[in-house]
Amino acid sequence: MTPEKPSILIVEDEQKLRRLIELQLADDGFRAVSAPDAEAGLQLLNKQPFDLVVTDFKLPGMTGLEFLHAVKRINADLPVIMMTAYGTVESAVDAMKAGASDYVLKPFSLAELVIVIRKELATDQLRQENRDLREALGRRYEYKNIVAQSDKMQAVLAMVERVAPTNATVLLGGESGVGKDLIARAIHEHSQRASGPFLKINSTAIPENLLESELFGYEKGAFSGATTSKPGKFELADKGTLFLDEIGDVPAATQVKLLRVLQEREFERLGGTKTLKVDVRLIAATNRDLRAALEEGTFREDLYYRLNVVAIDIPPLREHKEDIPGLVNFFVEKFARDSGKPPVKITPQAMNALMDYHWPGNVRELENILQRSVTLSTNSTLDAADIHFDIPAPRAATGPVAALPAGMTLEQWEEEMIREALRRANGNKSQAARALGLSRNALRYRLSKMGVPDTPEKES
């Protein structure tokens, strides 16, 4: 991106709108150049460099999607924003799959378009810097309460360093216990919103029928028991950051409202009619494969592409075991200090046991085991016998790999496992989903395919 005025190409066949956008961008400090159709836009792109393209989806001659492909052939890294009507949202999602950076829905305010352009320019600068990530790893990043000396975790912190100063939405991925909440807080604390609130909400910890009111608040009388009005997390996080953990478990109805907040930065409380405006940065996290949820129909495509502006995947502990000694020393010192005990030393045998373990629960499991060990220890050292793992470490397989039961297909075996999990959970879908390693919505999707009615959930 140029250090002076960013250069924007506008491709729009409606002359009045094209001129309005051009004037607005000029007033906001951009160098705006416009074209009435895709062919004229491509001629301009071949003559001069641009920092961003804004194009209508429906154009005379070459379509907006065809124009997008042509732009990417000229410059694959050039960000493109699509303008589209409400009736062609699905087409806009297809465009984002093909490489568009974002889209705005007509009719839109010029101020909204400027906000989206500024966000994409900032994100494009971030992407440009990330192309030099391997060289940047020569620098060591350090963050409060985060132990990360391995190359894989240094790569995560390098991403944090680059994304934090922007307002880009971030999607954190990784298994449970890898420290997604710590990374989210690090992004907030190193952002321009650091003086604002940082709020966290875990969608799996809140019943589905209450999640919407927790996020967006409610008015008095909105439902039985609503004796007073209550603001939601989005209101409380205004000018700050909202960390939404386990985004893959958000119900479909709430996904619609989340999409609206990300697109228009506004919503209504449950039972209310007043539209509220908020300025909130959203950081979402998931330990699921959201692409699989898209295929299952349990997660909206348009919301996924709104969330997945910058994705940061945090590796499991077993993939960066070189960080274990640093983590062990950090936790042992912390727990000894908190319990009023003198410093505790780790014997080489204890450290070897910790290094050999496979850590299915990741850093959170390591923290819990060390806290228990320090609390129960009566000595000034922790030996291997003082370390009690939650489950035995896996042994190398010596026999043949287990196969499906004779006469049973994979689909039949999966259905049998689901029914058995429900039986053991006494019909509680949330508990059964956890046992199967699925989200609640993914389990409901599988049950619907099996023809099992979606009956009210039993209490666990």
C-alpha positions as CSV (number, residue, x, y, z in Angstrom):
1,M,0.0,0.0,0.0
2,T,1.4,3.4,-0.9
3,P,2.5,5.7,1.9
4,E,0.5,8.6,0.5
5,K,-3.1,8.4,-0.6
6,P,-4.3,4.8,-1.2
7,S,-5.5,4.4,-4.8
8,I,-9.0,2.9,-5.3
9,L,-10.5,1.7,-8.5
10,I,-14.4,1.9,-8.6
11,V,-16.2,-0.2,-11.2
12,E,-19.9,0.6,-11.3
13,D,-22.3,1.0,-14.3
14,E,-24.7,3.3,-12.5
15,Q,-23.2,6.8,-13.2
16,K,-24.8,8.6,-10.2
17,L,-23.7,6.0,-7.6
18,R,-20.2,5.8,-9.2
19,R,-19.8,9.5,-8.9
20,L,-21.0,9.6,-5.3
21,I,-18.5,6.9,-4.3
22,E,-15.7,8.7,-6.1
23,L,-16.4,12.0,-4.4
24,Q,-16.8,10.4,-0.9
25,L,-13.5,8.5,-1.2
26,A,-11.8,11.7,-2.4
27,D,-13.2,13.5,0.7
28,D,-11.8,10.7,2.9
29,G,-8.3,11.0,1.7
30,F,-8.2,8.4,-1.1
31,R,-7.2,8.7,-4.7
32,A,-10.4,7.4,-6.5
33,V,-10.5,6.4,-10.2
34,S,-13.7,5.0,-11.7
35,A,-14.8,2.9,-14.7
36,P,-18.4,2.2,-16.0
37,D,-17.7,-1.5,-16.8
38,A,-15.3,-4.4,-16.3
39,E,-13.5,-3.9,-19.6
40,A,-12.7,-0.3,-18.9
41,G,-11.6,-1.3,-15.3
42,L,-9.2,-3.9,-16.7
43,Q,-7.7,-1.3,-19.0
44,L,-7.0,0.9,-16.0
45,L,-5.5,-1.9,-14.0
46,N,-3.1,-2.7,-16.8
47,K,-2.0,0.9,-17.0
48,Q,-1.5,1.8,-13.3
49,P,-1.2,0.2,-9.9
50,F,-4.2,0.3,-7.4
51,D,-4.4,-0.6,-3.7
52,L,-8.0,-1.9,-3.8
53,V,-10.9,-2.4,-6.2
54,V,-14.6,-1.8,-5.4
55,T,-16.9,-3.4,-8.0
56,D,-20.5,-4.1,-8.5
57,F,-21.5,-7.7,-8.8
58,K,-23.9,-7.1,-11.7
59,L,-22.1,-5.3,-14.6
60,P,-22.9,-5.0,-18.3
61,G,-20.9,-7.4,-20.5
62,M,-18.4,-9.1,-18.2
63,T,-20.0,-10.0,-14.9
64,G,-18.5,-9.0,-11.5
65,L,-17.4,-12.6,-10.9
66,E,-15.7,-12.8,-14.3
67,F,-14.1,-9.4,-13.6
68,L,-12.8,-10.7,-10.2
69,H,-11.1,-13.6,-11.9
70,A,-9.5,-11.3,-14.4
71,V,-8.3,-9.0,-11.6
72,K,-6.7,-11.9,-9.8
73,R,-4.9,-12.9,-13.0
74,I,-3.4,-9.5,-13.1
75,N,-2.6,-9.2,-9.3
76,A,-3.6,-12.2,-7.1
77,D,-2.9,-10.1,-4.0
78,L,-5.1,-7.1,-4.9
79,P,-8.1,-6.8,-2.5
80,V,-11.5,-6.6,-4.1
81,I,-14.7,-5.5,-2.4
82,M,-18.0,-6.6,-4.0
83,M,-21.2,-4.4,-4.0
84,T,-24.3,-6.6,-4.2
85,A,-28.0,-6.4,-3.6
86,Y,-29.7,-8.5,-0.9
87,G,-31.0,-10.9,-3.4
88,T,-27.5,-12.0,-4.6
89,V,-25.9,-12.6,-1.2
90,E,-25.2,-16.2,-2.2
91,S,-23.4,-15.0,-5.3
92,A,-21.3,-12.7,-3.1
93,V,-20.3,-15.6,-1.0
94,D,-19.2,-17.4,-4.2
95,A,-17.1,-14.4,-5.0
96,M,-15.4,-14.5,-1.6
97,K,-14.6,-18.1,-2.3
98,A,-13.1,-17.0,-5.6
99,G,-10.9,-14.4,-3.8
100,A,-13.0,-11.3,-3.0
101,S,-11.9,-9.8,0.3
102,D,-15.4,-8.6,1.4
103,Y,-18.8,-7.4,0.2
104,V,-21.3,-4.7,1.1
105,L,-25.0,-5.0,0.6
106,K,-27.0,-2.5,-1.3
107,P,-28.4,-0.1,-0.3
108,F,-25.4,0.9,1.9
109,S,-24.3,4.2,3.4
110,L,-21.1,5.7,1.9
111,A,-19.7,5.9,5.5
112,E,-20.1,2.1,5.8
113,L,-18.3,1.6,2.5
114,V,-15.4,3.7,3.7
115,I,-15.2,1.7,6.9
116,V,-15.0,-1.6,4.9
117,I,-12.4,-0.1,2.6
118,R,-10.2,1.0,5.5
119,K,-10.5,-2.4,7.2
120,E,-9.5,-4.2,4.0
121,L,-6.5,-1.9,3.4
122,A,-5.3,-2.6,6.9
123,T,-5.9,-6.3,6.5
124,D,-4.1,-6.3,3.1
125,Q,-1.1,-4.6,4.8
126,L,-1.2,-7.4,7.4
127,R,-1.2,-10.1,4.6
128,Q,1.7,-8.4,3.0
129,E,3.7,-8.4,6.2
130,N,2.8,-12.1,6.8
131,R,4.5,-13.0,3.5
132,D,7.7,-12.1,5.2
133,L,6.8,-14.2,8.3
134,R,9.6,-16.7,7.9
135,E,12.2,-14.0,7.9
136,A,10.5,-12.3,10.8
137,L,10.8,-15.4,12.9
138,G,14.4,-14.3,13.5
139,R,12.9,-12.0,16.1
140,R,11.7,-13.6,19.3
141,Y,8.2,-12.5,20.5
142,E,7.4,-12.4,24.2
143,Y,3.9,-11.9,25.7
144,K,2.8,-11.8,29.3
145,N,1.7,-15.2,30.7
146,I,2.5,-16.9,27.4
147,V,5.5,-19.4,27.2
148,A,6.4,-19.8,23.6
149,Q,10.0,-20.5,22.6
150,S,9.2,-23.1,19.8
151,D,9.1,-22.1,16.2
152,K,5.4,-23.0,15.9
153,M,4.4,-20.9,18.9
154,Q,6.7,-18.0,17.8
155,A,4.8,-18.1,14.4
156,V,1.5,-17.7,16.3
157,L,2.9,-14.8,18.3
158,A,4.2,-13.2,15.1
159,M,0.6,-13.3,13.7
160,V,-0.6,-11.7,17.0
161,E,2.0,-9.0,16.6
162,R,0.7,-8.2,13.1
163,V,-3.1,-8.6,13.6
164,A,-3.4,-6.8,17.0
165,P,-3.0,-3.2,15.8
166,T,-5.8,-3.7,13.1
167,N,-9.5,-4.0,13.6
168,A,-9.7,-7.2,11.6
169,T,-11.9,-10.0,12.9
170,V,-9.8,-13.0,14.0
171,L,-10.7,-16.7,14.0
172,L,-8.6,-18.8,16.4
173,G,-8.5,-22.5,15.8
174,G,-7.0,-25.3,17.8
175,E,-7.9,-28.2,20.2
176,S,-9.3,-27.6,23.6
177,G,-6.8,-26.4,26.1
178,V,-4.2,-25.0,23.7
179,G,-4.6,-21.4,25.1
180,K,-7.0,-19.7,22.7
181,D,-8.2,-17.4,25.4
182,L,-4.6,-16.2,26.2
183,I,-4.0,-15.5,22.5
184,A,-7.3,-13.6,22.3
185,R,-6.4,-11.5,25.3
186,A,-2.9,-10.8,23.9
187,I,-4.5,-9.5,20.7
188,H,-6.7,-7.2,22.7
189,E,-4.0,-5.9,25.0
190,H,-1.7,-5.0,22.1
191,S,-4.5,-3.4,20.1
192,Q,-5.8,0.2,19.9
193,R,-8.7,-1.1,22.1
194,A,-6.5,-2.1,25.0
195,S,-8.1,0.6,27.3
196,G,-11.6,-0.8,26.5
197,P,-13.3,-3.8,27.9
198,F,-12.3,-7.4,27.0
199,L,-15.3,-9.8,27.5
200,K,-15.4,-13.5,27.0
201,I,-18.4,-15.7,26.4
202,N,-18.4,-19.5,25.9
203,S,-21.3,-20.6,23.8
204,T,-21.2,-24.2,25.1
205,A,-21.5,-23.1,28.7
206,I,-24.8,-21.3,28.1
207,P,-28.0,-23.1,27.1
208,E,-29.0,-22.4,23.5
209,N,-32.2,-20.6,24.5
210,L,-30.2,-18.1,26.6
211,L,-27.3,-17.5,24.4
212,E,-29.0,-14.8,22.3
213,S,-30.0,-12.8,25.3
214,E,-26.5,-13.1,26.8
215,L,-25.0,-11.7,23.6
216,F,-27.6,-9.0,22.7
217,G,-29.4,-8.4,26.0
218,Y,-33.1,-8.2,26.5
219,E,-35.9,-5.7,27.4
220,K,-38.2,-6.0,30.4
221,G,-41.0,-8.4,29.7
222,A,-39.2,-10.0,26.7
223,F,-39.8,-13.4,28.3
224,S,-41.0,-14.9,31.6
225,G,-38.7,-13.8,34.4
226,A,-37.3,-10.7,32.5
227,T,-38.4,-8.3,35.3
228,T,-35.8,-5.7,34.2
229,S,-33.9,-4.7,31.1
230,K,-30.3,-6.1,30.7
231,P,-27.6,-5.2,28.3
232,G,-25.8,-8.0,26.4
233,K,-22.1,-8.7,25.9
234,F,-22.0,-6.7,22.7
235,E,-23.2,-3.5,24.5
236,L,-20.8,-4.1,27.4
237,A,-17.9,-4.6,25.0
238,D,-18.5,-1.4,23.1
239,K,-15.1,0.2,22.1
240,G,-13.4,-3.0,23.2
241,T,-13.1,-6.7,22.2
242,L,-15.6,-9.6,22.5
243,F,-14.1,-13.1,22.6
244,L,-16.7,-15.7,21.5
245,D,-15.4,-19.1,22.3
246,E,-16.7,-22.3,20.5
247,I,-18.3,-20.3,17.7
248,G,-19.2,-23.6,16.0
249,D,-21.8,-24.3,18.6
250,V,-23.8,-21.1,18.1
251,P,-27.4,-21.9,17.1
252,A,-28.6,-20.9,13.6
253,A,-30.9,-18.1,14.7
254,T,-28.1,-16.5,16.7
255,Q,-25.7,-16.9,13.7
256,V,-28.1,-14.6,11.7
257,K,-27.8,-11.8,14.4
258,L,-24.1,-12.2,14.6
259,L,-23.8,-11.8,10.8
260,R,-25.8,-8.6,11.0
261,V,-23.6,-7.2,13.8
262,L,-20.4,-7.9,11.7
263,Q,-21.9,-6.4,8.6
264,E,-23.8,-3.4,9.9
265,R,-22.6,-3.0,13.5
266,E,-26.1,-2.8,14.9
267,F,-28.7,-5.0,16.6
268,E,-31.8,-5.0,18.8
269,R,-32.2,-6.4,22.2
270,L,-34.4,-9.4,22.7
271,G,-38.0,-8.1,22.9
272,G,-36.8,-4.6,21.9
273,T,-37.4,-2.4,18.8
274,K,-34.6,0.2,19.3
275,T,-31.6,-0.3,17.1
276,L,-28.3,-0.1,18.9
277,K,-25.0,0.7,17.3
278,V,-21.8,-0.8,18.7
279,D,-18.1,-0.6,17.9
280,V,-16.8,-4.0,18.9
281,R,-14.0,-6.1,17.6
282,L,-14.9,-9.8,17.5
283,I,-12.4,-12.6,18.1
284,A,-14.0,-16.0,17.6
285,A,-12.5,-19.4,18.5
286,T,-13.3,-23.0,17.7
287,N,-11.9,-26.5,18.3
288,R,-14.0,-27.8,15.5
289,D,-13.6,-27.9,11.7
290,L,-15.9,-25.2,10.6
291,R,-15.6,-26.3,7.0
292,A,-17.1,-29.6,8.0
293,A,-19.9,-27.7,9.7
294,L,-20.5,-25.9,6.5
295,E,-20.9,-29.2,4.6
296,E,-23.2,-30.5,7.3
297,G,-25.4,-27.3,7.1
298,T,-24.9,-26.4,10.7
299,F,-22.9,-23.2,10.1
300,R,-23.7,-20.4,7.7
301,E,-21.3,-19.8,4.8
302,D,-21.6,-16.0,4.9
303,L,-20.9,-15.9,8.6
304,Y,-17.9,-18.1,8.2
305,Y,-16.3,-15.8,5.6
306,R,-17.0,-12.8,7.7
307,L,-15.3,-14.4,10.7
308,N,-12.4,-15.9,8.8
309,V,-10.7,-12.6,7.9
310,V,-7.5,-13.6,9.7
311,A,-7.2,-17.2,10.9
312,I,-4.6,-18.2,13.5
313,D,-4.2,-21.9,14.2
314,I,-2.7,-22.8,17.6
315,P,-0.8,-26.1,17.5
316,P,-1.5,-28.8,20.2
317,L,1.1,-29.2,22.9
318,R,2.3,-32.6,21.5
319,E,3.5,-30.7,18.4
320,H,5.7,-28.2,20.3
321,K,7.0,-30.2,23.2
322,E,10.1,-28.1,23.4
323,D,7.9,-25.5,25.2
324,I,7.1,-28.0,28.0
325,P,10.2,-27.3,30.2
326,G,9.4,-23.5,30.1
327,L,5.7,-24.1,30.8
328,V,6.5,-26.5,33.7
329,N,8.8,-24.0,35.4
330,F,6.3,-21.2,34.9
331,F,3.4,-23.2,36.4
332,V,5.5,-24.7,39.3
333,E,6.8,-21.3,40.3
334,K,3.2,-19.8,40.1
335,F,1.6,-22.5,42.2
336,A,4.3,-22.6,44.8
337,R,4.0,-18.8,45.2
338,D,0.2,-18.9,45.3
339,S,0.2,-21.7,48.0
340,G,2.9,-20.0,50.1
341,K,5.4,-22.8,49.6
342,P,9.1,-22.4,49.0
343,P,10.3,-22.8,45.4
344,V,9.8,-26.4,44.1
345,K,12.4,-28.1,41.9
346,I,11.6,-30.6,39.1
347,T,13.9,-33.7,38.9
348,P,15.1,-34.8,35.5
349,Q,13.0,-38.0,35.9
350,A,9.9,-35.9,36.4
351,M,10.6,-33.7,33.5
352,N,11.2,-36.8,31.3
353,A,7.8,-38.2,32.3
354,L,6.2,-34.9,31.4
355,M,8.0,-34.7,28.0
356,D,7.0,-38.3,27.2
357,Y,3.3,-37.8,27.9
358,H,1.0,-37.2,24.8
359,W,-1.1,-34.4,26.5
360,P,-4.6,-34.9,25.0
361,G,-5.8,-32.0,27.1
362,N,-2.9,-29.7,26.0
363,V,-1.6,-26.8,28.1
364,R,-4.7,-26.8,30.3
365,E,-4.1,-30.4,31.3
366,L,-0.4,-29.7,32.0
367,E,-1.4,-26.8,34.3
368,N,-4.0,-28.9,36.2
369,I,-1.6,-31.8,36.7
370,L,1.2,-29.5,38.0
371,Q,-1.2,-27.7,40.3
372,R,-2.3,-30.9,41.8
373,S,1.3,-32.2,42.1
374,V,2.6,-29.0,43.8
375,T,-0.4,-28.8,46.1
376,L,0.0,-32.4,47.3
377,S,3.7,-32.5,47.5
378,T,5.4,-32.5,50.9
379,N,8.9,-32.1,49.5
380,S,10.9,-29.3,47.9
381,T,11.3,-31.4,44.7
382,L,8.8,-33.1,42.4
383,D,9.9,-36.5,41.2
384,A,8.3,-38.7,38.6
385,A,6.3,-40.5,41.3
386,D,4.7,-37.2,42.3
387,I,3.3,-36.6,38.8
388,H,-0.1,-38.3,38.4
389,F,-1.5,-38.2,34.9
390,D,-5.3,-38.2,34.3
391,I,-5.1,-41.1,31.8
392,P,-2.3,-43.5,30.9
393,A,0.1,-42.6,28.2
394,P,-0.6,-44.5,24.9
395,R,1.5,-47.5,24.1
396,A,2.7,-48.4,20.7
397,A,0.2,-50.7,18.9
398,T,1.5,-54.3,18.8
399,G,-1.6,-56.0,17.3
400,P,-3.5,-55.4,14.1
401,V,-5.5,-52.2,13.6
402,A,-9.1,-52.6,14.8
403,A,-11.7,-53.1,12.0
404,L,-15.4,-52.6,11.8
405,P,-17.6,-55.3,13.3
406,A,-18.3,-58.1,10.8
407,G,-21.3,-57.4,8.6
408,M,-21.6,-53.7,9.7
409,T,-21.0,-50.7,7.4
410,L,-19.2,-47.5,8.6
411,E,-22.6,-45.7,8.5
412,Q,-24.2,-48.4,10.6
413,W,-21.3,-48.4,13.1
414,E,-21.5,-44.6,13.4
415,E,-25.2,-44.7,14.1
416,E,-24.7,-47.4,16.7
417,M,-22.0,-45.3,18.5
418,I,-24.4,-42.3,18.5
419,R,-27.2,-44.3,20.0
420,E,-24.9,-45.8,22.6
421,A,-23.5,-42.4,23.6
422,L,-27.1,-41.1,24.0
423,R,-28.0,-44.1,26.1
424,R,-25.0,-43.6,28.4
425,A,-25.9,-39.8,28.7
426,N,-29.5,-40.7,29.5
427,G,-30.7,-38.8,26.4
428,N,-28.7,-35.6,27.1
429,K,-27.5,-34.4,23.7
430,S,-24.9,-32.0,25.0
431,Q,-23.3,-34.7,27.1
432,A,-23.5,-37.2,24.3
433,A,-21.9,-34.7,21.9
434,R,-19.0,-34.1,24.2
435,A,-18.4,-37.9,24.6
436,L,-18.4,-38.3,20.8
437,G,-16.2,-35.2,20.2
438,L,-18.9,-33.5,18.2
439,S,-20.7,-30.1,18.6
440,R,-24.3,-30.1,19.7
441,N,-25.4,-28.9,16.2
442,A,-23.3,-31.6,14.5
443,L,-24.9,-34.3,16.6
444,R,-28.4,-32.9,15.9
445,Y,-27.6,-33.0,12.2
446,R,-26.6,-36.7,12.4
447,L,-29.7,-37.5,14.5
448,S,-31.9,-35.9,11.8
449,K,-30.3,-38.1,9.1
450,M,-31.0,-41.1,11.3
451,G,-34.6,-40.1,11.6
452,V,-34.4,-39.5,15.4
453,P,-36.9,-36.8,16.5
454,D,-35.4,-33.7,18.1
455,T,-37.1,-34.2,21.5
456,P,-36.5,-31.8,24.5
457,E,-33.2,-32.5,26.1
458,K,-33.1,-34.4,29.4
459,E,-31.2,-33.0,32.3
460,S,-27.8,-34.5,33.0
